[in-house]
């Protein structure tokens, strides 16, 4: 992915492709335009995530540099350490996020969950697979 691509340009391309897709009657063209929109949206998400991570690394590297008395010529050392810490945090959060207890997710949806039917309670004791998290979180918004 080209890191120098402007998010505004990607957003413009997404809007343009969506606008064209809404005015075209040929189904094949519509499907291709929708696929293009999905591709561009994914590219935009990746670009924004990459920029966010770089900002985190920069902030952490500066913090490390300041904690060590602002020594000259050690910027690469602090950048690499910060990058390693941020990457480890991300890997750890991915491991933790793999499975979330179903009971806590359902309590977000139904705060006054006091019914404890045997079958329902058994289901609550398990865990929901990660693939269902987005549906549960969508219901809680």
N, C-alpha and C positions, 0 to 999 in steps of 0.2 A: 504494500500500500504506500502511496506517495504521501509522506508526512507533510509536505508543503501545501497540499490541497486545502483550499479555503472551505470551511464548513458552510459559509454563506453560498458559495458556488454550488456545492452539493445540494443544499436546500433548494436553490433556484432550479437545478436540473430535476429534482424530485417533483417540484410543483409543475414544471413544464411538462414532464412526462405524464403526470396524473391528469393535467388539463387536456392534453392531447388524447389520452385514453378515454376520457369522458365524452369526447366528441367524435370518436371513430366508431364506425359500425361493423367493421370487419373483426370477427372474434379472434382470429389468429393474431392480428396486430394488437388488439386489446390485451390479450394474454402476454404477448411479448413486452408490451409497455408496462404491464403490471409487474412482470418479472424484473424489468429494468428498475422500476421504482423500489422493489424489495431489495435488489442488489445495492442500489444507491443508499437506501436507508441503513442497511447493514454496514456499508462503508463509512457512513457518517457516524454511526454509533462507535465503530472501531476507532475512528479518528479522534472523536471526543474523549473516549476512554484512554487512548494513548496520551493525549494532551493532559488529561487529569492525572495520570500516573506520573508523567514527567514533572508536573507541578509539585506533586507530593515528594518526589525524589529530590527536586531542587530545594524544597523547604527543609527536608530532613538533612540534606548535605550541608546546607547553610547552618542549621542547628549544630551539627557535629563540628563544623569548622569553628563556630563561635565557642562551643564547649571546650575545644582544644586550644583556645587562646589565639585564634585567627592566624595560624601559621601560613607563611607564603609557600607557594609551589606544592601544596598537598591537595589541591582541588580534585584531582582524579581519584585519589585515595578515598576522600570523603564521599564523592559521587558514587563510587563502586560500593562502598559500605552502605550508603543510603539505598541504593538500588537493590542490594541484597536483602536488606531489612524489609523494604516495601514488597519485594517479590515473596519473601517468606510469609509476611502477613497475608498477602493475597492467597497463597497456597493454603494457609491455615484456615482462612475464612471459607475457602471453597470446600475444604474437608468438613468443617463444621456445618456449612450450609447444605451438605449432601442430603441430610435427613433432618427434618424438624419434627418434634413430637406432634402428633395429630391433635392431642388434647389442647396444646397451647394455640395451635392454628384455629381450631374451632372456637376457643374462648374469645378470640378476636372477632369472630363472626357473631357469636351468640354469647355475650358477656354474662348473661344470667343462666348459663348452662348448669342446671341442677338436676335434670332428668338423668337417671342412671339405669336405663334399661340394660339387662344383661348383654344382649347382642351388641347394642350401641356402645356400651362401656368397653367391651372387648375390642371393638374397632378403634376406639379412642386410645386404648393402651398401646396400640401399634404405632407405627410411624408412616407418614405419607411419603411416597417417593418424590424426588425433586421435580419430576415432570408435572406434578399436580400443584406445586407451590404457586405458580403464576395465577392459576385459577382461584385458589383460595385468597391470595393477596388481592386479586381484582375485586373479589366480593367484599373485602374489608375497606376498600377506598370509598 
